[in-house]
Amino acid sequence: MPTVLIVDDSIAIRTLTSHMLTALNVESVLAEDGQQALEMCKAAMPDGVLLDWNMPVMDGPMFQQRLRALPGGKKPKIIFCTIEDTYEKIAKAISGEAEGFIIKPFTLGTLAYNLERAGIIEKKSPA
C-alpha cells in the first residue's frame, strides 16, 4: 500500500484528504507545515506528498526544495494541492520537480486521477 504525506496547515483539509486517500487504499501521514513534514521525511520517506503552498514555519516551495536535497528526496512524487492558481506558481512548482498541481477544493476523482498520473497508485481498469 502506498504512503502519502499530506502537508497542510488546515486540519480540515488534512482530515478530508486523509479520508479520500483511505477510500483509494492509500495510507496517509499528516503534517501541519513544511518543517514538520521535512522531519517526517528524514525518518521515513513517503511514496508521495500532497503539498499546500502557503503554510507557516516553512511553505510548500521551500519544503519541496529541501526535500529534493535530502538523500532519497527525489523519490516522493509531489502534488501541490493549493488555492494558488497563477501560471507563475504552477510553473515554479513544476520546475521544482512536482508531478502535479491540484486547485482546492478538489474531488475524490480529481485526487485519484492525479495520484494515478504521478504513478503513486495504479489506474483502475473499468468494470
C-alpha positions as CSV (number, residue, x, y, z in Angstrom):
1,M,0.0,0.0,0.0
2,P,1.5,3.4,-1.0
3,T,2.0,6.0,1.7
4,V,1.2,9.7,1.0
5,L,2.3,12.6,3.3
6,I,-0.4,15.3,3.5
7,V,1.2,18.7,4.3
8,D,-1.4,21.4,5.0
9,D,-1.9,23.9,7.8
10,S,-5.7,23.3,7.8
11,I,-6.7,20.4,10.0
12,A,-10.0,20.2,8.0
13,I,-8.1,19.7,4.7
14,R,-5.7,17.2,6.2
15,T,-8.6,15.2,7.7
16,L,-10.8,15.3,4.5
17,T,-7.8,14.4,2.3
18,S,-6.9,11.5,4.6
19,H,-10.4,10.1,4.3
20,M,-10.1,10.4,0.5
21,L,-6.8,8.5,0.5
22,T,-8.3,5.8,2.7
23,A,-11.0,5.3,0.1
24,L,-8.3,4.9,-2.5
25,N,-6.5,2.3,-0.4
26,V,-3.6,4.7,0.3
27,E,-2.0,5.1,3.7
28,S,-1.7,8.7,4.9
29,V,0.5,10.5,7.3
30,L,-0.1,14.1,8.3
31,A,2.0,17.2,8.8
32,E,0.8,20.8,9.5
33,D,3.8,22.6,7.9
34,G,6.8,22.1,5.8
35,Q,9.3,21.8,8.7
36,Q,7.3,19.1,10.4
37,A,6.9,17.3,7.0
38,L,10.7,17.5,6.3
39,E,11.5,15.9,9.7
40,M,8.9,13.1,8.9
41,C,10.6,12.5,5.5
42,K,14.0,12.2,7.2
43,A,12.6,9.5,9.4
44,A,10.6,7.6,6.6
45,M,10.4,8.7,3.0
46,P,6.8,8.5,1.7
47,D,5.8,7.5,-1.8
48,G,4.0,10.8,-2.4
49,V,3.4,14.2,-0.9
50,L,0.2,16.3,-1.2
51,L,1.6,19.7,-0.5
52,D,-0.1,23.0,0.3
53,W,1.6,26.2,-0.9
54,N,1.0,28.7,1.9
55,M,1.9,27.5,5.4
56,P,3.5,28.9,8.5
57,V,7.1,27.9,9.5
58,M,8.0,26.5,6.1
59,D,5.9,27.0,2.9
60,G,5.4,24.4,0.2
61,P,8.1,25.6,-2.3
62,M,10.7,25.7,0.4
63,F,9.8,22.2,1.6
64,Q,10.0,21.0,-2.0
65,Q,13.5,22.4,-2.4
66,R,14.7,21.0,0.9
67,L,13.1,17.6,0.3
68,R,14.7,17.2,-3.1
69,A,18.2,18.0,-1.5
70,L,17.8,15.1,1.0
71,P,19.2,11.6,0.4
72,G,16.3,9.8,-1.3
73,G,14.4,13.1,-1.6
74,K,13.8,12.7,-5.3
75,K,11.7,9.5,-4.7
76,P,8.4,11.0,-3.4
77,K,6.1,12.3,-6.1
78,I,4.9,15.8,-5.1
79,I,1.5,17.1,-6.0
80,F,0.7,20.6,-4.9
81,C,-2.9,21.0,-3.5
82,T,-3.5,24.7,-3.2
83,I,-5.7,27.7,-3.9
84,E,-2.8,29.2,-5.8
85,D,-3.7,29.2,-9.5
86,T,-1.4,31.6,-11.3
87,Y,0.7,30.4,-14.2
88,E,3.9,31.6,-12.3
89,K,3.1,29.5,-9.3
90,I,2.3,26.4,-11.3
91,A,5.5,26.9,-13.4
92,K,7.5,27.3,-10.2
93,A,6.1,24.0,-8.7
94,I,6.8,22.1,-11.9
95,S,10.3,23.5,-12.3
96,G,10.9,22.2,-8.7
97,E,10.1,18.7,-9.9
98,A,6.5,18.5,-8.8
99,E,4.5,15.8,-10.6
100,G,1.1,17.6,-10.3
101,F,-0.9,20.6,-9.3
102,I,-4.4,20.4,-7.9
103,I,-6.5,23.5,-7.2
104,K,-8.6,23.4,-3.9
105,P,-11.3,22.4,-3.4
106,F,-10.9,19.1,-5.2
107,T,-12.9,15.9,-5.5
108,L,-12.0,12.3,-4.9
109,G,-12.0,11.7,-8.7
110,T,-9.5,14.6,-9.2
111,L,-7.3,13.3,-6.5
112,A,-7.4,9.7,-7.8
113,Y,-6.6,10.9,-11.4
114,N,-3.6,12.9,-10.2
115,L,-2.3,10.1,-8.0
116,E,-2.6,7.7,-11.0
117,R,-0.9,10.2,-13.3
118,A,2.0,10.6,-10.8
119,G,2.4,6.9,-10.6
120,I,1.6,6.7,-6.9
121,I,-1.4,4.4,-7.4
122,E,-2.3,2.1,-10.3
123,K,-5.0,3.1,-12.7
124,K,-8.1,1.1,-12.1
125,S,-9.5,-0.7,-15.1
126,P,-13.1,0.0,-15.9
127,A,-15.5,-2.7,-14.6
